[in-house]
Amino acid sequence: MPKLKQLASISEYHKLAQLPAPAHPLISLVDYSQVGYPDDIGELKLVQHYYVIGLKRHVPYKIFYGQQNYDFDGGLMTFVAPNQVLSMERNPNIGVETDKKPSGWLLLIHPDFLWNTSLAQTIKNYAFFGYFINEALFLSDKEEAQVVSLLQNISQEYLANIDKFSQKIIVSQIEVLLNYAERFYERQFITRQKSNHQILAQVEELLHRFFAEDNNGDQGLPTVEYISAALNLSANYLSSTLKSLTGMSTQQHIHNKLIDKAKEQLSTTQLSVSEIAYQLGFEHPSSFNKLFKRKTEMSPMEFRASFN
């Protein structure tokens, strides 16, 4: 069974892929033809703490996203959100022929690059970042040209001299890219069926719905028992399954969603820390402060101050 590798930063991916250090710590466009994983990596299981938008051809690996296998012999796009599982197994049939060398692009976006922008909230609404859509996006030549043009525009902007307009311009271009992808997926699903939801997808959707509701903390914090009961699974079985797939227990998944929602509220609203704590379901703001600092190494106020 492949060893699970956690990549917390874009720099860590560059190091794994034997690439030069990224020009920007929170966003990077990678030329996939330059990626060189170590030769001794036959299997790899990744949990990346950033978004990955890929446009690739002839990848010398069998790719498993969630519980679905991708065939990369043709050109296609993939969308992976932070903390999702991507498994890779070297495919000896690819990369042997000289006319089938890997090519394409990887756009890596750390969530912190999006904080204090509208996309920090709306990116969760793009269904193709969830496990619900367990198939890649196949592009026509015209669609691929549009995507490549947008990717290169993003790269040119963050490689230029950074100023106060840079983040806004880059984020707007990412939004255009995602909107095009949504259009292309809609076209594709006219003839393709969506895959059935698996356990990871169900947990993700359940937590998303829980924190999307404006319950003012009336429901309290989501518990492992609440999640397992909703899925008709035992708590031990659910946690073991998630642990084997992602390296994280059910409780850790809940905490990650809590912190994501807290960051969103801290960076996009004027609510006090106590109000945010109560809305999330904490009985005592001190418990929220303690969890937030343990997960981010910053207090909620320090995190909010970093955007002022």
HELIX and SHEET records of a PDB file:
HELIX    1   1 ILE A   10  LEU A   16  1                                   7    
HELIX    2   2 TYR A   32  GLN A   34  5                                   3    
HELIX    3   3 THR A   98  LYS A  100  5                                   3    
HELIX    4   4 PRO A  111  LEU A  114  1                                   4    
HELIX    5   5 LEU A  119  THR A  122  1                                   4    
HELIX    6   6 ILE A  123  ASN A  125  5                                   3    
HELIX    7   7 ALA A  127  PHE A  129  5                                   3    
HELIX    8   8 ASP A  141  LEU A  159  1                                  19    
HELIX    9   9 SER A  166  GLN A  188  1                                  23    
HELIX   10  10 ILE A  199  ALA A  212  1                                  14    
HELIX   11  11 VAL A  224  ALA A  230  1                                   7    
HELIX   12  12 ALA A  235  THR A  246  1                                  12    
HELIX   13  13 THR A  250  THR A  268  1                                  19    
HELIX   14  14 VAL A  273  LEU A  280  1                                   8    
HELIX   15  15 PRO A  285  THR A  296  1                                  12    
HELIX   16  16 PRO A  300  ALA A  305  1                                   6    
SHEET    1   A 5 LEU A   4  LEU A   7  0                                        
SHEET    2   A 5 GLU A  43  GLN A  48  1                                        
SHEET    3   A 5 VAL A  85  ARG A  90 -1                                        
SHEET    4   A 5 TYR A  61  TYR A  65 -1                                        
SHEET    5   A 5 GLN A  68  TYR A  70 -1                                        
SHEET    1   B 5 ILE A  27  ASP A  31  0                                        
SHEET    2   B 5 SER A 103  ILE A 109 -1                                        
SHEET    3   B 5 TYR A  51  ARG A  57 -1                                        
SHEET    4   B 5 LEU A  76  VAL A  80 -1                                        
SHEET    5   B 5 LEU A 137  PHE A 138 -1                                        
END                                                                             
